[in-house]
Amino acid sequence: MSADLAADYIVVGAGSAGAALAARLSEDEKVSVLLLEAGGPDSAMELHVPAAFSKLFRGVYDWNYDTVPQPHLEDRTIFWPRGKTLGGSSSLNAMMWVRGFAADYDEWAQTAGDGWSWDALVPYFRAVERTQDPADATQGIDGPQAVEHQRDPRPHTAAFLRAAAEAGYPVTAPNLPAAQGFSQTMVSEHRGGRASTADSYLKPAKGRRNLRIVTNALVRRVTFVPTPTPPVADAPRGASGRVGPGTRATGVYVEIDGITRQATAHREVILCGGAVNTPQLLMLSGIGPAGHLAEHGIPVVVDAPEVGANLQDHLVAGLAPGAKGGTLYTAEKAGQLVNYLTRRKGMLTSNVGEAYGFVRTSVADELGMGEGLPDIEIIFAPVPYVGEGLVPTPAEGITVGAILLRPVSRGTIRLASADPRDKPLIDPAYLSDEEGRDAAALAEGLHVCERLLATDALAELTTGDWVQPVGGESMSAQERVELSMRRYSHTLYHPVGTVRMGMDAAAPVDPELRVRGVEGLRVADASVMPTVIRGHTNAPAIVIGVKAADLIRG
């Protein structure tokens, strides 16, 4: 065992939460931090050019996941990109900085305590954004996480916001805690370039002698030793109703250059792999549903039935009509690259999802959602975003899409085998709720998209032809809606909930993010979110990492 693989704290995963957490912990010179990242350094230009993010899909910086076939989406498997590099998915995402509503976090507080309420988390959001106004994330952008206005949005985006007003929707400032309408997107960029957590947290911290960052390091499992101290009283209990002997996390087995080595944590191990990799690693380490672990020959450390359960994600379905020139279809022309490299201006600074807005459907009323709270987000892109982002842009066009914000359906993450290199089985169970409320809400959202496209503001920009669905000009609005929902919908990249936090004994982690049933092990990433927010998950994931540092330091 090499000394360079021993530290007070081992952080597994250098993504949105993990990079922020490791940087914050290492601010204390008295402790040492070892950050282990399965991917390589964030060196490719495409990682830093905002509009190039989809070119990273299926590449070396992507875990390259797919779901199991989805019966309600024509039995399609859905591509799930997840960042596999420093910065994680914050190096791969569309940079939309959308906090969500205050009510989302107050709902977390009902499950996980007042420390996760909106009022408790606002100071963390402000610290991450370096702004004092929760309704305006535009000032003081030289803080750790850069958040700024788009530098060069397409004129089509202003037309979309005019269309929203024409259709009777309010156009408001972004990131309001309540009553937010339609807005131009704030972005996690700095001077026109992506600002991942690798840029904003790790690079300023890389000179610290107490922080060691190891890339291309695949963690295989957490290691444990028995202790005389019994586990916490509210640990998950198996079918027998009994809790096993005291157990403490001591480190991890990690594969580097094809060799498996042991890394030792003197104080704690913190898992920051996200909603897919964290439950996978917990189960590989013996923490998960006992029956499922037994199927793969994994000894049970803690029978925790909810590890890998409660999976929630935002499903998006887009309508993409043809449009007149000036869309991002021409973003790859040589002149645009020169403009970006010399001035940090032009189409390549675009995050693609340049505007969005919130609406409430009749399903929200049926489900008894709080008054004024939306269940659909409308997203706008000045380009036809088709083929899950895996195909070249086929033509000039725009996309107006509907995002299902509060799915009733729940999915799972399960092991395919006991081999850490085997991809887990991802089943988001899209649109699977028995009463069909998810499909009904998403369909209502797509009809809102149809109404927006019919406004004078957008009709002036569109051509009457359709990029998606193909042949849409000869279909009725209802036919376009149904086809878009079933055949063309895909993830908006926001999986959460698979290692949820809560005050109840069934929650895999407690409100201080400690894994129940063992000592010295925490989780800090989107997997702990009890419910998916009405927004985009990158911002709260970073906040979870920053807050976790405070929890660990007491």
VEXVEXFI-969252 format. One line per field, with one value per residue (C-alpha): residue in three letters; x, y, z. Coordinates in steps of 0.2 Angstrom, whole numbers. Layout:
resn: ala|...
X: X|...
Y: Y|...
Z: Z|...
END
This chain:
resn: met|ser|ala|asp|leu|ala|ala|asp|tyr|ile|val|val|gly|ala|gly|ser|ala|gly|ala|ala|leu|ala|ala|arg|leu|ser|glu|asp|glu|lys|val|ser|val|leu|leu|leu|glu|ala|gly|gly|pro|asp|ser|ala|met|glu|leu|his|val|pro|ala|ala|phe|ser|lys|leu|phe|arg|gly|val|tyr|asp|trp|asn|tyr|asp|thr|val|pro|gln|pro|his|leu|glu|asp|arg|thr|ile|phe|trp|pro|arg|gly|lys|thr|leu|gly|gly|ser|ser|ser|leu|asn|ala|met|met|trp|val|arg|gly|phe|ala|ala|asp|tyr|asp|glu|trp|ala|gln|thr|ala|gly|asp|gly|trp|ser|trp|asp|ala|leu|val|pro|tyr|phe|arg|ala|val|glu|arg|thr|gln|asp|pro|ala|asp|ala|thr|gln|gly|ile|asp|gly|pro|gln|ala|val|glu|his|gln|arg|asp|pro|arg|pro|his|thr|ala|ala|phe|leu|arg|ala|ala|ala|glu|ala|gly|tyr|pro|val|thr|ala|pro|asn|leu|pro|ala|ala|gln|gly|phe|ser|gln|thr|met|val|ser|glu|his|arg|gly|gly|arg|ala|ser|thr|ala|asp|ser|tyr|leu|lys|pro|ala|lys|gly|arg|arg|asn|leu|arg|ile|val|thr|asn|ala|leu|val|arg|arg|val|thr|phe|val|pro|thr|pro|thr|pro|pro|val|ala|asp|ala|pro|arg|gly|ala|ser|gly|arg|val|gly|pro|gly|thr|arg|ala|thr|gly|val|tyr|val|glu|ile|asp|gly|ile|thr|arg|gln|ala|thr|ala|his|arg|glu|val|ile|leu|cys|gly|gly|ala|val|asn|thr|pro|gln|leu|leu|met|leu|ser|gly|ile|gly|pro|ala|gly|his|leu|ala|glu|his|gly|ile|pro|val|val|val|asp|ala|pro|glu|val|gly|ala|asn|leu|gln|asp|his|leu|val|ala|gly|leu|ala|pro|gly|ala|lys|gly|gly|thr|leu|tyr|thr|ala|glu|lys|ala|gly|gln|leu|val|asn|tyr|leu|thr|arg|arg|lys|gly|met|leu|thr|ser|asn|val|gly|glu|ala|tyr|gly|phe|val|arg|thr|ser|val|ala|asp|glu|leu|gly|met|gly|glu|gly|leu|pro|asp|ile|glu|ile|ile|phe|ala|pro|val|pro|tyr|val|gly|glu|gly|leu|val|pro|thr|pro|ala|glu|gly|ile|thr|val|gly|ala|ile|leu|leu|arg|pro|val|ser|arg|gly|thr|ile|arg|leu|ala|ser|ala|asp|pro|arg|asp|lys|pro|leu|ile|asp|pro|ala|tyr|leu|ser|asp|glu|glu|gly|arg|asp|ala|ala|ala|leu|ala|glu|gly|leu|his|val|cys|glu|arg|leu|leu|ala|thr|asp|ala|leu|ala|glu|leu|thr|thr|gly|asp|trp|val|gln|pro|val|gly|gly|glu|ser|met|ser|ala|gln|glu|arg|val|glu|leu|ser|met|arg|arg|tyr|ser|his|thr|leu|tyr|his|pro|val|gly|thr|val|arg|met|gly|met|asp|ala|ala|ala|pro|val|asp|pro|glu|leu|arg|val|arg|gly|val|glu|gly|leu|arg|val|ala|asp|ala|ser|val|met|pro|thr|val|ile|arg|gly|his|thr|asn|ala|pro|ala|ile|val|ile|gly|val|lys|ala|ala|asp|leu|ile|arg|gly
X: 0|8|7|0|-16|-19|-28|-40|-54|-57|-69|-75|-80|-74|-90|-102|-103|-87|-75|-83|-83|-64|-59|-69|-62|-44|-46|-42|-23|-24|-32|-28|-40|-38|-50|-52|-59|-63|-61|-46|-41|-53|-41|-51|-56|-74|-76|-73|-83|-101|-110|-99|-106|-116|-100|-94|-108|-102|-84|-70|-77|-94|-99|-110|-125|-141|-157|-166|-180|-194|-211|-220|-208|-210|-198|-183|-167|-163|-146|-140|-124|-114|-98|-82|-69|-64|-80|-91|-107|-104|-91|-103|-120|-129|-124|-142|-142|-160|-161|-179|-193|-192|-206|-194|-182|-195|-201|-184|-185|-201|-191|-173|-175|-174|-156|-162|-175|-175|-170|-156|-149|-150|-134|-126|-133|-127|-109|-108|-114|-106|-122|-132|-148|-157|-167|-151|-136|-127|-116|-99|-96|-78|-82|-79|-94|-96|-114|-118|-129|-127|-115|-122|-139|-148|-162|-174|-173|-180|-193|-197|-199|-211|-221|-223|-229|-241|-248|-251|-237|-227|-209|-199|-181|-173|-171|-185|-190|-208|-220|-206|-212|-202|-184|-168|-156|-142|-127|-113|-100|-86|-83|-91|-83|-89|-87|-87|-83|-66|-63|-71|-66|-52|-40|-39|-36|-23|-8|-13|-1|-15|-26|-21|-31|-30|-38|-41|-45|-59|-66|-71|-79|-78|-68|-75|-69|-79|-80|-85|-97|-114|-122|-134|-151|-161|-151|-160|-166|-167|-181|-176|-178|-160|-145|-128|-112|-104|-94|-83|-78|-59|-56|-58|-51|-46|-40|-26|-16|-24|-18|-30|-24|-31|-33|-35|-46|-41|-58|-71|-75|-87|-96|-100|-103|-120|-137|-131|-113|-116|-129|-119|-104|-114|-122|-105|-99|-113|-125|-141|-156|-151|-160|-152|-135|-136|-141|-124|-114|-110|-109|-122|-115|-131|-148|-154|-169|-170|-152|-155|-174|-183|-175|-183|-178|-184|-191|-191|-201|-197|-206|-193|-200|-189|-184|-176|-157|-147|-149|-135|-136|-121|-111|-97|-92|-74|-79|-88|-73|-62|-75|-75|-56|-52|-67|-77|-92|-103|-113|-101|-104|-122|-127|-141|-155|-156|-173|-186|-202|-214|-232|-245|-256|-273|-263|-255|-272|-277|-261|-264|-248|-246|-255|-245|-232|-228|-227|-220|-205|-205|-187|-181|-166|-162|-158|-167|-160|-164|-158|-154|-140|-131|-133|-127|-139|-149|-156|-160|-173|-178|-184|-198|-200|-209|-201|-210|-204|-213|-215|-226|-216|-201|-187|-172|-153|-148|-132|-129|-116|-103|-90|-87|-84|-101|-113|-128|-146|-154|-173|-181|-198|-204|-222|-226|-238|-254|-266|-256|-254|-236|-241|-256|-245|-232|-245|-252|-235|-232|-249|-242|-227|-239|-248|-232|-226|-243|-240|-235|-218|-213|-223|-212|-197|-203|-204|-219|-208|-204|-187|-195|-207|-202|-217|-225|-232|-245|-250|-262|-256|-262|-252|-237|-238|-241|-227|-215|-219|-217|-204|-193|-193|-177|-168|-165|-150|-157|-157|-159|-165|-157|-149|-161|-158|-171|-175|-185|-175|-178|-169|-151|-143|-147|-149|-130|-128|-121|-124|-135|-129|-110|-98|-86|-96|-106|-114|-114|-122|-138|-143|-147|-161|-177|-187|-182|-183|-193|-177|-160|-150|-132|-135|-142|-129|-115|-124|-125|-106|-102|-114|-107|-90|-98|-107|-91|-82|-95
Y: 0|16|32|42|32|36|52|58|59|49|57|45|54|71|77|91|88|78|92|105|94|89|107|114|100|104|122|115|112|101|87|77|73|60|63|47|50|35|46|56|74|87|91|91|107|101|100|119|125|126|122|107|97|84|79|72|59|41|46|44|57|48|33|29|22|16|11|-5|-5|6|-2|15|23|10|-2|10|10|28|35|41|52|54|63|53|66|79|89|74|79|97|95|87|96|110|122|128|136|133|132|125|132|135|123|109|111|114|97|90|97|88|72|76|90|109|109|105|119|133|146|135|132|149|155|140|144|162|156|145|159|173|183|192|192|175|182|188|177|189|198|193|180|178|167|148|143|156|159|172|178|171|181|179|171|168|181|166|165|183|178|163|174|186|170|166|183|183|166|174|168|179|183|185|185|168|158|166|155|156|162|160|161|161|167|167|154|159|148|140|149|161|173|162|146|132|133|115|111|106|124|132|122|110|121|134|121|110|118|113|100|91|88|73|70|53|51|35|27|15|12|-6|-7|1|-8|-11|-18|-23|-11|-13|2|-4|5|19|15|19|8|-1|-18|-34|-46|-53|-35|-36|-25|-33|-30|-13|-9|5|10|10|15|8|-4|6|0|11|6|-11|-15|-15|-6|-2|16|20|33|38|48|45|39|50|43|56|46|52|43|29|25|28|15|3|5|4|-13|-19|-15|-25|-11|-13|-25|-42|-53|-43|-44|-63|-65|-59|-68|-51|-53|-42|-28|-18|-24|-7|-11|7|8|9|12|29|33|49|58|72|65|78|77|90|97|104|114|120|138|152|155|161|145|135|124|134|134|124|135|141|159|154|145|160|171|160|158|177|185|172|177|169|153|142|151|145|132|126|127|146|149|140|142|134|129|120|106|99|84|95|99|81|76|90|99|115|130|139|125|119|101|105|115|121|122|131|128|138|122|105|94|77|59|62|73|59|64|79|94|90|107|125|123|126|115|118|104|99|92|81|89|79|61|49|34|28|17|7|5|-13|-23|-33|-43|-42|-35|-16|-14|-21|-7|-7|-10|7|7|24|16|32|35|19|24|14|29|37|54|56|53|65|79|77|77|93|101|97|105|121|119|118|134|143|138|144|162|176|178|160|158|173|162|145|138|126|111|99|91|81|73|69|74|83|96|83|78|85|93|77|66|76|76|57|53|65|58|40|39|54|58|56|60|78|71|73|57|58|49|32|34|46|55|56|56|39|23|16|31|24|40|52|71|72|61|47|29|20|4|8|22|32|32|46|50|68|69|70|52|59|70|63|71|78|97|108|114|107|97|103|118|109|95|107|114|97|95|112|108|91|99|109|94|84|98|100
Z: 0|-6|5|-9|-8|10|16|30|17|1|-11|-25|-41|-47|-54|-50|-31|-29|-36|-25|-10|-12|-15|0|12|6|12|29|29|43|33|18|4|-10|-25|-36|-54|-65|-81|-88|-86|-94|-108|-124|-132|-134|-115|-114|-130|-124|-140|-143|-128|-138|-148|-131|-131|-134|-132|-119|-108|-106|-96|-112|-103|-110|-101|-103|-116|-111|-115|-115|-127|-141|-132|-136|-125|-120|-121|-104|-106|-89|-87|-85|-82|-70|-68|-71|-80|-77|-90|-102|-99|-107|-94|-89|-72|-66|-47|-46|-35|-16|-13|-20|-6|7|1|4|22|26|22|28|40|40|35|17|16|4|17|23|6|-2|6|-2|-19|-17|-12|-27|-39|-29|-30|-16|-26|-27|-42|-51|-54|-65|-53|-45|-58|-53|-38|-38|-50|-64|-68|-81|-95|-112|-122|-139|-140|-156|-161|-162|-143|-141|-153|-142|-127|-137|-141|-123|-119|-135|-128|-111|-101|-90|-94|-78|-72|-70|-54|-45|-29|-34|-48|-61|-79|-95|-95|-105|-97|-85|-89|-80|-91|-88|-102|-115|-110|-100|-81|-75|-57|-63|-69|-54|-39|-44|-54|-40|-28|-38|-30|-12|-5|5|-11|-22|-38|-46|-63|-73|-56|-56|-38|-37|-19|-2|11|29|46|61|75|93|90|85|70|72|79|64|52|38|44|35|35|52|59|66|63|60|70|70|53|48|31|30|12|-6|-18|-34|-51|-58|-73|-73|-55|-40|-25|-8|-3|15|23|41|43|30|13|3|-13|-26|-41|-45|-46|-57|-51|-32|-29|-41|-30|-14|-20|-26|-8|0|4|-5|-6|2|-11|-26|-18|-15|-33|-38|-24|-14|5|13|24|26|20|12|1|-6|-13|-31|-29|-31|-47|-55|-71|-82|-99|-113|-129|-143|-158|-171|-186|-200|-197|-207|-206|-192|-181|-174|-189|-195|-179|-185|-199|-199|-195|-180|-173|-176|-168|-152|-151|-153|-145|-136|-145|-158|-160|-151|-134|-135|-122|-135|-122|-123|-115|-104|-95|-83|-85|-75|-82|-76|-70|-57|-50|-50|-40|-28|-31|-22|-29|-43|-44|-62|-68|-85|-91|-109|-116|-132|-143|-159|-167|-171|-157|-164|-162|-143|-149|-157|-175|-185|-185|-201|-206|-200|-187|-169|-155|-143|-130|-115|-100|-87|-71|-57|-63|-54|-61|-51|-58|-52|-54|-52|-54|-70|-62|-47|-60|-57|-76|-81|-84|-71|-77|-78|-79|-77|-80|-90|-91|-82|-69|-69|-71|-85|-77|-83|-101|-99|-92|-105|-119|-111|-111|-130|-134|-125|-137|-152|-146|-144|-162|-169|-162|-174|-165|-170|-186|-193|-191|-196|-213|-213|-215|-200|-195|-181|-182|-200|-211|-197|-209|-215|-197|-185|-169|-159|-171|-169|-150|-148|-160|-152|-134|-139|-153|-150|-131|-121|-105|-100|-90|-72|-63|-45|-29|-29|-12|-5|11|25|43|42|45|27|19|14|21|35|34|37|22|32|26|38|46|44|51|41|24|16|0|-8|-25|-34|-28|-11|-18|-11|-26|-42|-43|-54|-62|-68|-56|-59|-47|-32|-35|-33|-18|-10|-12|-4|10|13|17|31|37|38|46|59
END
